Amino acid sequence: MEQAFIESIFKIRDLKTFKAAALEVFHFQAKHTLVYRDYLAALGTDVSRVQEPEEIPFLPIEFFKSHSVIAEGKSAEVIFKSSGTTGTTPSSHHVADTQIYRESFLRSFNTSYGSPEDLCILALLPSYLERESSSLVYMMDQLISWSKHPDSGFYLDQLGELSAILEKRNNDSHSTLLLGVSFALLDLAENHPMSLWNNIRVMETGGMKGRRQEMVRSELHEALIQAFDLDTVHSEYGMTELLSQAYSGGDGLFKTPPWMKVLVRDPNDPLSLLPPGQSGGINIIDLANIYSCSFIATGDLGKVYEDGSFKVLGRYDHSDIRGCNLLLSE
């Protein structure tokens, strides 16, 4: 795929341009991503007859557990692995070009939260050296490195130090993002409750990882809102198999960047899509996945609205619980 086309993906601003790019990516991957090509052949898909993104078959996400989903002729610069839970098979995402990932998450982050250079970024996550195979940790390590604030960093096992830093941010009013897995944010909330000023935003990425009982997102948010005297809690929706993220400002509705789109499939007919407002399986088009597969049928349940925003409602019963996702409900 030509570099100029890859760069054009991140300049998409309207639905017409998105559709054209999605079809070009589909035809490229139908030819060059062997696992996807075999899947399409098994379905009997006539690739030449696909004229709309809604007609594109979505690859079940389980293939990332059993196959190397990467375009032929490409080798992985990094292999991201899901954390999973004990006894489950982790997913592996063979990423051929980490620059595309960096471009994707930086542009999306800038749109939602501004330049990382202007933020103090506090991560309640394992450090990069502890979990270098985590795509989320990779992203946060990069964002922290771009931050100019001396307190930016990883603080998973340093709750007392983190609490003192949050007090400093209350006093100096510097724009701050506290991002963490659910169990760590709850540990902080229980051991170091405090009122956080409006310059500090708290974002959860889900994930109890066996450390706590799973809870629905609304319960988690309520606990954090009470402990930190917040108006709202932000959320990040991402996964090992994607190179793009969606963010929620606290209303339960996630918004995607222009090169990412969420569709909903019929639970009783996985090759059929449902109209906005109906609940079903979440399908994701992530055009940043140019050298793997951009069309993924996830194990999440959700609902998409007319404006393209979406809500995550839960998991299919047969799906593994993701290490970085909550069990959710309305």
Secondary structure as the mmCIF struct_conf table of DSSP 4:
data_model
#
loop_
_struct_conf.conf_type_id
_struct_conf.id
_struct_conf.beg_label_comp_id
_struct_conf.beg_label_asym_id
_struct_conf.beg_label_seq_id
_struct_conf.end_label_comp_id
_struct_conf.end_label_asym_id
_struct_conf.end_label_seq_id
HELX_RH_AL_P HELX_RH_AL_P1 GLN A 3 ILE A 9
TURN_TY1_P TURN_TY1_P1 PHE A 10 LYS A 11
BEND BEND1 ASP A 14 ASP A 14
HELX_RH_AL_P HELX_RH_AL_P2 LEU A 15 HIS A 32
STRN STRN1 THR A 33 THR A 33
HELX_RH_AL_P HELX_RH_AL_P3 LEU A 34 LEU A 43
TURN_TY1_P TURN_TY1_P2 GLY A 44 GLY A 44
HELX_RH_3T_P HELX_RH_3T_P1 VAL A 47 ARG A 49
BEND BEND2 GLU A 52 GLU A 52
HELX_RH_3T_P HELX_RH_3T_P2 PRO A 53 GLU A 55
BEND BEND3 ILE A 56 ILE A 56
HELX_LH_PP_P HELX_LH_PP_P1 PRO A 57 PHE A 58
STRN STRN2 LEU A 59 PRO A 60
TURN_TY1_P TURN_TY1_P3 ILE A 61 GLU A 62
HELX_RH_AL_P HELX_RH_AL_P4 PHE A 63 SER A 66
BEND BEND4 HIS A 67 HIS A 67
STRN STRN3 ALA A 71 ALA A 71
TURN_TY1_P TURN_TY1_P4 GLU A 72 GLY A 73
BEND BEND5 GLU A 77 GLU A 77
STRN STRN4 VAL A 78 LYS A 81
TURN_TY1_P TURN_TY1_P5 THR A 86 GLY A 87
BEND BEND6 THR A 88 THR A 88
HELX_LH_PP_P HELX_LH_PP_P2 THR A 89 SER A 91
STRN STRN5 SER A 92 VAL A 95
BEND BEND7 ALA A 96 ALA A 96
HELX_RH_AL_P HELX_RH_AL_P5 THR A 98 TYR A 113
HELX_RH_3T_P HELX_RH_3T_P3 PRO A 116 ASP A 118
BEND BEND8 LEU A 119 LEU A 119
STRN STRN6 CYS A 120 LEU A 124
BEND BEND9 LEU A 125 LEU A 125
TURN_TY1_P TURN_TY1_P6 TYR A 128 GLU A 130
TURN_TY1_P TURN_TY1_P7 GLU A 132 SER A 133
HELX_RH_AL_P HELX_RH_AL_P6 SER A 135 TRP A 146
TURN_TY1_P TURN_TY1_P8 PRO A 150 ASP A 151
STRN STRN7 GLY A 153 PHE A 154
TURN_TY1_P TURN_TY1_P9 LEU A 156 ASP A 157
HELX_RH_AL_P HELX_RH_AL_P7 LEU A 159 ASP A 172
STRN STRN8 THR A 176 GLY A 180
HELX_RH_AL_P HELX_RH_AL_P8 SER A 182 ASN A 191
BEND BEND10 HIS A 192 HIS A 192
HELX_LH_PP_P HELX_LH_PP_P3 SER A 195 TRP A 197
TURN_TY1_P TURN_TY1_P10 ASN A 198 ASN A 199
STRN STRN9 ILE A 200 GLU A 204
TURN_TY1_P TURN_TY1_P11 LYS A 209 GLY A 210
BEND BEND11 ARG A 211 ARG A 212
HELX_RH_AL_P HELX_RH_AL_P9 ARG A 217 PHE A 228
TURN_TY1_P TURN_TY1_P12 ASP A 229 ASP A 229
BEND BEND12 ASP A 231 ASP A 231
STRN STRN10 HIS A 234 TYR A 237
TURN_TY1_P TURN_TY1_P13 THR A 240 GLU A 241
BEND BEND13 LEU A 243 LEU A 243
STRN STRN11 ALA A 246 SER A 248
BEND BEND14 GLY A 250 GLY A 252
STRN STRN12 PHE A 254 LYS A 255
TURN_TY1_P TURN_TY1_P14 PRO A 258 TRP A 259
STRN STRN13 MET A 260 ASP A 266
TURN_TY1_P TURN_TY1_P15 PRO A 267 ASN A 268
STRN STRN14 ASP A 269 LEU A 273
TURN_TY1_P TURN_TY1_P16 PRO A 276 GLY A 277
STRN STRN15 SER A 279 ASP A 286
TURN_TY1_P TURN_TY1_P17 LEU A 287 ALA A 288
TURN_TY1_P TURN_TY1_P18 ILE A 290 TYR A 291
BEND BEND15 SER A 292 SER A 292
BEND BEND16 SER A 294 SER A 294
STRN STRN16 PHE A 295 VAL A 304
TURN_TY1_P TURN_TY1_P19 GLU A 306 ASP A 307
BEND BEND17 GLY A 308 GLY A 308
STRN STRN17 PHE A 310 ARG A 315
TURN_TY1_P TURN_TY1_P20 ASP A 317 HIS A 318
BEND BEND18 SER A 319 SER A 319
HELX_LH_PP_P HELX_LH_PP_P4 ASP A 320 ARG A 322
TURN_TY1_P TURN_TY1_P21 GLY A 323 CYS A 324
#
